[in-house]
């Protein structure tokens, strides 16, 4: 049994920090633990700690008397955390067990490795990629990497609207109905057609693929046939997909109807469309805005949501 403390050397602490990407390995934390400092000689401020999985000395949390001194002071027996979680894991050894700490460390180091190998995609939260095959004017399979901000450029009839409508379709509701109806996705689909979106978040990746599936049923005298939407979630069949991950709203011709020349009317139409796309009441959309709404210079107007007077439809608003 070791009575002294088998502390980590400076080189071991440095290795633990680098393997962890200088990020706290406690699940869900991922706090950065290094930053610049103009006042320290090193030029750095370090807020992370190299915490022992099995304690460095007898009587410490999770101490293992069978473990040798070299192993106790090695990188294998350490986990890099922020100071908050370094203290928390030592104060709660009954839940922060050796097995749990090793699992957290392994998963975190894999996450860091994936970020390095995956490049910018791992840093992109939200929809990071769109794939499609044989939808609308697009023949064959296409793949579009997406960033935080995206601009689509192209001539008329080059597929810009189709791309936007496919993205919005993953939000479900009105957008899905519009997409499926326009491209006959569940009535007369093209063979092999599908749409697929990759959603990236800090806790992982979600791939949703939607494709038409031909169904047959024995209806007695004749077989009954129909199409339905086949859902794959991360490569496995699923009943549904997490629509809330794809918070997309598409605005198109409803803002530019030729017989609505007044921009104020178009603005009201946009909010009405928003209520429909969100499957909510128009009053709730207006209520989420301030009593007085100042439009940007594109409109050049100031709008106020008024209570409807007698004879007006309850959903109408006057500018």
C-alpha positions in Angstrom: 0.0 0.0 0.0 1.3 3.4 -0.9 1.1 6.0 1.8 2.5 8.9 -0.2 0.8 10.7 -3.1 1.5 9.4 -6.6 0.9 12.7 -8.3 1.0 13.4 -12.1 4.1 14.8 -13.6 4.0 18.0 -15.6 4.4 16.0 -18.8 1.5 13.7 -17.9 -0.8 16.7 -17.1 0.1 18.2 -20.4 -0.7 14.9 -22.2 -4.1 14.6 -20.4 -5.0 18.2 -21.4 -4.0 17.7 -25.1 -5.8 14.3 -25.4 -8.9 16.0 -24.0 -8.5 18.9 -26.5 -8.2 21.3 -23.4 -12.0 20.6 -23.0 -13.6 19.3 -19.8 -14.5 15.6 -20.3 -17.4 15.7 -17.9 -20.5 14.6 -19.9 -22.4 17.7 -21.2 -19.9 20.2 -19.9 -17.3 20.6 -22.7 -16.0 23.9 -21.2 -12.8 25.2 -22.7 -10.0 25.3 -20.1 -7.3 27.3 -21.7 -7.2 30.9 -22.8 -4.8 33.8 -23.4 -3.4 35.8 -20.6 -1.4 39.0 -21.0 -0.3 39.0 -17.4 1.2 35.5 -17.0 4.7 34.7 -18.2 3.4 31.7 -20.1 0.9 33.8 -21.9 -1.9 31.4 -20.9 -4.5 31.0 -18.2 -5.3 27.3 -17.5 -8.6 26.6 -15.7 -8.5 22.8 -16.2 -7.2 20.1 -13.8 -5.8 16.7 -14.2 -8.0 14.6 -11.9 -7.1 11.1 -10.7 -9.6 8.4 -11.6 -8.2 6.2 -8.7 -6.9 8.5 -5.9 -3.3 9.4 -5.7 -3.1 8.5 -2.0 -4.6 6.1 0.5 -8.0 7.4 1.8 -8.7 9.4 -1.3 -11.8 8.9 -3.5 -11.7 5.6 -5.5 -8.3 4.6 -4.1 -7.1 1.2 -5.4 -4.6 -0.5 -3.1 -3.7 -3.1 -5.8 -2.7 -0.4 -8.3 1.0 0.2 -8.5 2.6 3.7 -8.2 3.6 4.0 -11.8 0.1 3.1 -13.0 -1.5 5.4 -10.4 0.6 8.4 -11.7 0.1 7.5 -15.4 -2.1 9.1 -18.0 -4.3 6.1 -18.0 -5.4 7.0 -14.5 -6.3 10.5 -15.2 -9.1 12.5 -16.7 -9.1 16.2 -17.7 -11.9 18.4 -16.3 -12.7 21.9 -15.5 -12.1 22.9 -11.9 -15.8 22.7 -11.0 -16.2 19.1 -12.2 -12.8 18.1 -10.9 -14.1 18.9 -7.4 -17.5 17.4 -8.1 -16.2 14.0 -9.1 -14.1 13.7 -5.9 -17.0 14.8 -3.8 -19.3 12.2 -5.3 -17.3 8.9 -5.6 -20.4 6.8 -5.2 -21.8 8.0 -8.5 -18.5 9.1 -10.2 -17.0 5.6 -10.0 -13.8 4.4 -11.7 -15.9 2.7 -14.4 -17.9 5.8 -15.1 -14.8 8.1 -15.2 -13.1 5.8 -17.6 -16.2 5.6 -19.8 -16.5 9.4 -19.8 -12.8 9.8 -20.7 -13.0 7.3 -23.5 -16.2 8.9 -25.0 -14.8 12.4 -24.7 -11.5 11.5 -26.4 -13.4 9.9 -29.2 -15.5 13.0 -29.6 -12.4 15.1 -29.8 -10.9 12.8 -32.4 -14.1 12.9 -34.5 -14.0 16.7 -34.5 -10.5 16.6 -35.8 -11.2 14.1 -38.4 -14.6 15.6 -39.4 -13.3 19.1 -39.8 -15.8 22.0 -39.9 -18.8 19.6 -40.0 -18.2 18.8 -36.3 -18.3 22.5 -35.5 -21.5 23.1 -37.4 -24.7 22.9 -35.3 -27.9 22.5 -37.3 -28.4 21.1 -40.7 -24.9 20.3 -42.1 -25.7 18.3 -45.2 -28.5 17.7 -47.6 -28.7 14.7 -50.0 -31.3 13.9 -52.6 -31.9 11.6 -55.5 -34.3 12.0 -58.4 -36.5 14.8 -57.0 -37.9 17.5 -59.3 -35.4 18.6 -61.9 -32.5 16.8 -60.2 -31.6 13.5 -61.8 -29.3 11.1 -60.0 -27.9 11.6 -56.5 -26.7 15.0 -55.3 -25.1 16.1 -52.1 -24.9 19.7 -50.7 -22.7 20.6 -47.6 -24.3 23.4 -45.6 -22.8 26.0 -43.3 -24.3 28.4 -40.8 -25.1 30.8 -43.6 -25.9 29.7 -47.2 -26.6 31.6 -50.4 -28.0 29.9 -53.4 -27.1 31.4 -56.7 -28.3 30.3 -60.2 -30.4 31.0 -63.2 -34.2 30.6 -63.2 -35.3 27.0 -63.2 -31.9 25.9 -61.8 -33.4 24.2 -58.7 -32.9 26.9 -56.0 -36.5 26.7 -54.9 -36.5 22.9 -55.0 -33.5 22.8 -52.6 -35.3 25.2 -50.2 -38.5 23.2 -50.3 -36.7 20.0 -49.6 -35.0 21.5 -46.6 -38.3 22.9 -45.3 -39.9 19.5 -45.8 -38.0 18.0 -42.9 -39.8 20.4 -40.6 -43.0 18.5 -41.4 -46.5 20.0 -41.3 -47.5 22.4 -44.1 -44.0 22.4 -45.6 -44.0 18.6 -45.9 -47.5 18.6 -47.4 -46.4 21.2 -50.0 -43.2 19.2 -50.9 -45.0 15.9 -51.2 -47.8 17.4 -53.2 -45.6 19.3 -55.6 -43.2 16.4 -56.4 -45.8 13.6 -56.1 -43.5 12.1 -53.5 -46.1 9.6 -52.2 -48.3 9.3 -55.3 -46.2 9.0 -58.4 -42.6 9.1 -57.2 -39.5 8.4 -59.3 -37.9 5.1 -58.7 -35.1 5.3 -56.1 -36.1 8.8 -55.0 -35.2 10.0 -51.5 -34.3 13.1 -49.5 -31.8 13.0 -46.6 -30.7 15.6 -44.0 -27.8 15.5 -41.5 -28.4 17.4 -38.3 -25.3 18.0 -36.1 -25.5 19.0 -32.4 -23.1 19.0 -29.5 -24.4 15.6 -28.4 -24.2 13.8 -31.7 -25.4 13.5 -35.3 -28.9 12.7 -36.6 -29.4 11.5 -40.2 -33.0 11.4 -41.5 -33.8 9.8 -44.8 -37.3 10.0 -46.3 -38.2 7.9 -49.3 -41.5 6.7 -51.0 -42.4 3.1 -50.3 -44.7 1.0 -52.5 -47.3 -0.9 -50.4 -49.4 -3.9 -51.5 -52.3 -5.5 -49.6 -54.6 -8.3 -50.4 -58.0 -6.7 -50.7 -60.0 -9.9 -51.6 -60.9 -9.8 -55.3 -58.0 -7.4 -56.2 -54.9 -6.2 -54.6 -54.8 -2.7 -53.1 -51.7 -0.6 -53.8 -50.6 2.7 -52.3 -47.5 4.7 -51.5 -46.3 5.8 -48.1 -43.3 7.6 -46.6 -40.5 5.3 -45.4 -38.5 6.9 -42.6 -34.9 6.0 -41.7 -33.3 7.4 -38.6 -29.6 7.0 -38.4 -29.8 4.1 -40.9 -32.6 2.2 -39.2 -36.3 2.2 -40.0 -38.4 4.4 -37.7 -42.0 5.3 -37.2 -41.3 9.0 -37.4 -38.4 11.5 -37.3 -37.6 14.3 -34.8 -39.1 17.3 -36.7 -38.1 19.7 -34.0 -34.4 19.3 -35.0 -35.3 20.9 -38.4 -36.7 24.3 -37.5 -37.1 25.6 -41.0 -39.6 28.0 -42.4 -39.9 28.6 -46.2 -41.4 31.8 -47.6 -42.0 31.9 -51.3 -44.7 33.3 -53.6 -47.1 34.0 -50.8 -45.2 37.2 -50.2 -45.2 38.4 -53.8 -48.7 37.8 -55.2 -49.3 40.1 -58.1 -52.7 41.3 -56.9 -51.3 42.3 -53.5 -49.2 45.4 -54.3 -49.4 47.0 -50.8 -46.3 45.9 -48.8 -48.3 46.1 -45.6 -50.8 43.5 -47.0 -47.9 41.3 -47.9 -46.5 41.6 -44.5 -49.8 40.5 -42.9 -49.9 37.6 -45.4 -46.4 36.5 -44.3 -47.4 36.3 -40.7 -50.6 34.4 -41.6 -48.4 32.0 -43.6 -46.1 31.7 -40.6 -49.0 30.8 -38.3 -50.1 28.1 -40.8 -46.6 26.7 -41.1 -46.2 26.5 -37.3 -49.7 25.0 -37.0 -50.7 27.6 -34.5 -53.2 30.5 -34.2 -52.4 33.7 -36.0 -53.2 35.7 -32.8 -50.4 33.8 -31.1 -47.9 34.9 -33.8 -48.9 38.5 -33.5 -48.9 38.2 -29.7 -45.3 37.0 -29.8 -44.4 40.4 -31.3 -44.3 43.7 -29.5 -47.4 45.8 -29.6 -45.6 48.0 -32.0 -43.4 46.4 -34.7 -41.0 48.4 -36.7 -40.2 46.8 -40.1 -36.8 47.2 -41.6 -36.0 49.6 -44.5 -37.1 47.0 -47.0 -40.7 47.8 -46.1 -40.3 51.4 -45.0 -43.4 51.2 -42.8 -44.2 51.0 -39.2 -46.8 48.4 -38.2 -49.1 48.1 -35.3 -51.3 45.0 -34.5 -54.8 46.4 -33.9 -57.7 44.6 -32.4 -60.3 43.9 -35.1 -63.3 46.3 -35.2 -66.8 45.1 -35.7 -67.3 43.4 -38.9 -63.6 42.5 -39.4 -62.5 38.9 -39.4 -60.8 38.0 -36.1 -57.6 37.0 -38.0 -57.2 40.3 -39.9 -54.8 43.0 -38.9 -54.5 46.6 -39.9 -51.3 48.4 -40.6 
